[in-house]
Amino acid sequence: MTSYDASPPGIGVPGALAHVIVDAEPDRLAHAWGKSFTDLAQAREGRADHAPDLVAYPADESDVVEVLAWASDAGVAVIPYGGGSSVVGGVTPDVGAEFAGTLSLDLQRLDGVLDVDPVSRAARIQAGILGPALADALRPHGLALRHYPQSYEFSSLGGWIATRSGGHYATGRTRIDDFVESVRVVSPAGAWETLRVPSSGAGPDPVRLALGNEGALGVITEAWVRLDPRPAFTAAATVHFDSLGEALGAVRALAQSDLAPSNLRLLDRAEAATSFVHDGSAEVLILGFESGDHPVEDRLAAGLECCADHAGQAQPRGEGAGSWRSAFLRMPYLRDALMDHAIVCETFETACTWDRAEGVVAAVRDAVLRALASEGLAPASVSFRFTHAYPDGVAPYVTVMARGRHGDLVAPWRAIKAAASDALVEAGATITHHHAVGRDHMPWYRQETPPWYAVSLAAARDALDPAGIMNPGVLIP
Ligand SMILES: Cc1cc2nc3c(=O)[nH]c(=O)nc-3n(C[C@H](O)[C@H](O)[C@H](O)COP(=O)(O)OP(=O)(O)OC[C@H]3O[C@@H](n4cnc5c(N)ncnc54)[C@H](O)[C@@H]3O)c2cc1C
């Protein structure tokens, strides 16, 4: 069994907040890592280099206000923590030396569904609730938040909003953004809340200051989110293609049609094989439709016709879709297990316009293979799936697996990550479609955002968080 070593906390628990803040080692260790590759590698090596000095478990919003006020005065960096499933170093308390200490602010006790409005089909929900508890609380109302990221079981509503997560819908309402009606945020300067309306043209949307803020502008404490009835009608099929070009042509045609498939996941042949969906001799498209109020078989039939126009071969009903779903649910656990066997296993995701899609895929594959070869880690598997599709572009998702060396997994990972990220920027694709920026993506995020945008974001931070204690190093340099 690995034994962990965290240096003693550098600061003490403030007496007035002893009901909220703890400095016990198990709590500090539990918040020392997220789920980034370097986090997992460090955890396996028994290293807790960045264990927070303190952990706070606010029971209500006034606790959050008090913790932020104390931390601002004391110069303690605050790292909001939802489910801790960040894969980009977003919750890792690695903030540099200029702070008096670090505090992980765990929102797990803010986990209630406070209000359900069945007329407008929306609910006011606290940020710390995890996916399954949220679904359980809404089920008696016959409603659901139809947003299921792959990490749904161990990630929180606040984390989804703070990272602009991507859910199971492959087209249309792909992100949590589309479900957020209004938000409530506690920043060190004070609490703020946006107007609860279905839509507003009143200037730049204030909700957007919370969406994707990654804890750098404040703590999301609750949100009104849009709900749907649970789908009463579903229909799905798998389609095989002989080439990636034809398969991408079909995905583009479907995304540009008005059929609105809920599932439109394309696996290249390597990914189809590693997901045990197919033997690796064809590209595989999972096509699915759902509705709460009307049958969707006719939409599936039209979707399959569209695939046939691109040389897609529809498979007998049910084949492949079930194995894809179970591989999708298993994958979160598989990566951790593979690391125990010294396999460098990492995923990168991006989005680009359709005209660039095949070029981006080729550029990333080349860059990753070159980096692996230079690290002496060839042969390796580099596979692609396409998770979300839009009328104007697509979100490719890359999985890299290579046999590494025990105790030396981070250096090759860094080389692969840098090569893939440079290739993305070079090819005009984004550094992330839905995994957020965190600490890992900062150098490339800065390259893709206009300089004045970065200045404006820093000015917003200065107004909301004058002491600059909120998740330092994430989003704002
Ligand atoms: C196996 C696996 C599968 C994944 N699949 C997906 C996927 O399908 N789609 C997807 O989008 N992502 C996915 N992710 C990434 C991750 O789950 C998402 O980024 C998720 O939204 C993070 O939620 P969380 O509650 O775990 O947030 P955390 O990891 O705790 O935090 C993420 C970031 O948000 C900040 N934060 C958290 N809560 C708050 C709050 N209340 N207020 C302000 N800031 C806050 C944190 O400081 C941090 O910067 C996956 C991760 C893993 C490990």
The ligand as an SDF file (V2000), in Angstrom:
LIG
                    3D

 53 58  0  0  0  0  0  0  0  0999 V2000
  -13.0620    9.8770  -16.1710 C   0  0  0  0  0  0  0  0  0  0  0  0
  -13.4270   11.2720  -16.4530 C   0  0  0  0  0  0  0  0  0  0  0  0
  -14.3580   11.5410  -17.4370 C   0  0  0  0  0  0  0  0  0  0  0  0
  -14.6820   12.8610  -17.7320 C   0  0  0  0  0  0  0  0  0  0  0  0
  -15.6390   13.1060  -18.6680 N   0  0  0  0  0  0  0  0  0  0  0  0
  -16.0100   14.3740  -18.9260 C   0  0  0  0  0  0  0  0  0  0  0  0
  -17.0500   14.6490  -19.8560 C   0  0  0  0  0  0  0  0  0  0  0  0
  -17.6690   13.7580  -20.4270 O   0  0  0  0  0  0  0  0  0  0  0  0
  -17.3560   15.9390  -20.0840 N   0  0  0  0  0  0  0  0  0  0  0  0
  -16.7150   16.9490  -19.4530 C   0  0  0  0  0  0  0  0  0  0  0  0
  -17.0500   18.0980  -19.6940 O   0  0  0  0  0  0  0  0  0  0  0  0
  -15.7320   16.7150  -18.5700 N   0  0  0  0  0  0  0  0  0  0  0  0
  -15.3770   15.4660  -18.2780 C   0  0  0  0  0  0  0  0  0  0  0  0
  -14.4040   15.2250  -17.3540 N   0  0  0  0  0  0  0  0  0  0  0  0
  -13.7540   16.3510  -16.6600 C   0  0  0  0  0  0  0  0  0  0  0  0
  -14.4800   16.7940  -15.3670 C   0  0  0  0  0  0  0  0  0  0  0  0
  -15.2780   15.7490  -14.8700 O   0  0  0  0  0  0  0  0  0  0  0  0
  -15.3220   18.0210  -15.6480 C   0  0  0  0  0  0  0  0  0  0  0  0
  -14.4730   19.1170  -15.8620 O   0  0  0  0  0  0  0  0  0  0  0  0
  -16.3360   18.3530  -14.5310 C   0  0  0  0  0  0  0  0  0  0  0  0
  -17.1800   19.3740  -14.9890 O   0  0  0  0  0  0  0  0  0  0  0  0
  -15.6740   18.7780  -13.2420 C   0  0  0  0  0  0  0  0  0  0  0  0
  -16.6470   18.7580  -12.2130 O   0  0  0  0  0  0  0  0  0  0  0  0
  -16.2030   18.5880  -10.6860 P   0  0  0  0  0  0  0  0  0  0  0  0
  -17.4020   18.8090   -9.8470 O   0  0  0  0  0  0  0  0  0  0  0  0
  -15.4770   17.3420  -10.4880 O   0  0  0  0  0  0  0  0  0  0  0  0
  -15.2540   19.8430  -10.5470 O   0  0  0  0  0  0  0  0  0  0  0  0
  -13.8230   19.9030   -9.8840 P   0  0  0  0  0  0  0  0  0  0  0  0
  -12.9180   18.9600  -10.5630 O   0  0  0  0  0  0  0  0  0  0  0  0
  -13.9460   19.8210   -8.4330 O   0  0  0  0  0  0  0  0  0  0  0  0
  -13.4170   21.3930  -10.3000 O   0  0  0  0  0  0  0  0  0  0  0  0
  -13.1960   21.7380  -11.6410 C   0  0  0  0  0  0  0  0  0  0  0  0
  -12.8800   23.2410  -11.7170 C   0  0  0  0  0  0  0  0  0  0  0  0
  -14.0370   23.9890  -11.3630 O   0  0  0  0  0  0  0  0  0  0  0  0
  -13.8070   24.7340  -10.1600 C   0  0  0  0  0  0  0  0  0  0  0  0
  -15.0210   24.5800   -9.3710 N   0  0  0  0  0  0  0  0  0  0  0  0
  -15.6080   23.4370   -8.9370 C   0  0  0  0  0  0  0  0  0  0  0  0
  -16.7540   23.7210   -8.2970 N   0  0  0  0  0  0  0  0  0  0  0  0
  -16.8870   25.0680   -8.3230 C   0  0  0  0  0  0  0  0  0  0  0  0
  -17.8750   25.9720   -7.8340 C   0  0  0  0  0  0  0  0  0  0  0  0
  -18.9720   25.5710   -7.1930 N   0  0  0  0  0  0  0  0  0  0  0  0
  -17.6860   27.2990   -8.0440 N   0  0  0  0  0  0  0  0  0  0  0  0
  -16.6000   27.7510   -8.7110 C   0  0  0  0  0  0  0  0  0  0  0  0
  -15.6420   26.9410   -9.1880 N   0  0  0  0  0  0  0  0  0  0  0  0
  -15.8050   25.6190   -9.0080 C   0  0  0  0  0  0  0  0  0  0  0  0
  -12.5720   24.1410   -9.5260 C   0  0  0  0  0  0  0  0  0  0  0  0
  -11.8570   25.0870   -8.7750 O   0  0  0  0  0  0  0  0  0  0  0  0
  -11.7920   23.6760  -10.7500 C   0  0  0  0  0  0  0  0  0  0  0  0
  -11.0900   24.7450  -11.3320 O   0  0  0  0  0  0  0  0  0  0  0  0
  -14.0520   13.9180  -17.0310 C   0  0  0  0  0  0  0  0  0  0  0  0
  -13.1450   13.6230  -16.0170 C   0  0  0  0  0  0  0  0  0  0  0  0
  -12.8370   12.3200  -15.7260 C   0  0  0  0  0  0  0  0  0  0  0  0
  -11.8620   12.0260  -14.6230 C   0  0  0  0  0  0  0  0  0  0  0  0
  1  2  1  0
  2  3  1  0
  2 52  2  0
  3  4  2  0
  4  5  1  0
  4 50  1  0
  5  6  2  0
  6  7  1  0
  6 13  1  0
  7  8  2  0
  7  9  1  0
  9 10  1  0
 10 11  2  0
 10 12  1  0
 12 13  2  0
 13 14  1  0
 14 15  1  0
 14 50  1  0
 15 16  1  0
 16 17  1  0
 16 18  1  0
 18 19  1  0
 18 20  1  0
 20 21  1  0
 20 22  1  0
 22 23  1  0
 23 24  1  0
 24 25  2  0
 24 26  1  0
 24 27  1  0
 27 28  1  0
 28 29  2  0
 28 30  1  0
 28 31  1  0
 31 32  1  0
 32 33  1  0
 33 34  1  0
 33 48  1  0
 34 35  1  0
 35 36  1  0
 35 46  1  0
 36 37  1  0
 36 45  1  0
 37 38  2  0
 38 39  1  0
 39 40  1  0
 39 45  2  0
 40 41  1  0
 40 42  2  0
 42 43  1  0
 43 44  2  0
 44 45  1  0
 46 47  1  0
 46 48  1  0
 48 49  1  0
 50 51  2  0
 51 52  1  0
 52 53  1  0
M  END
$$$$
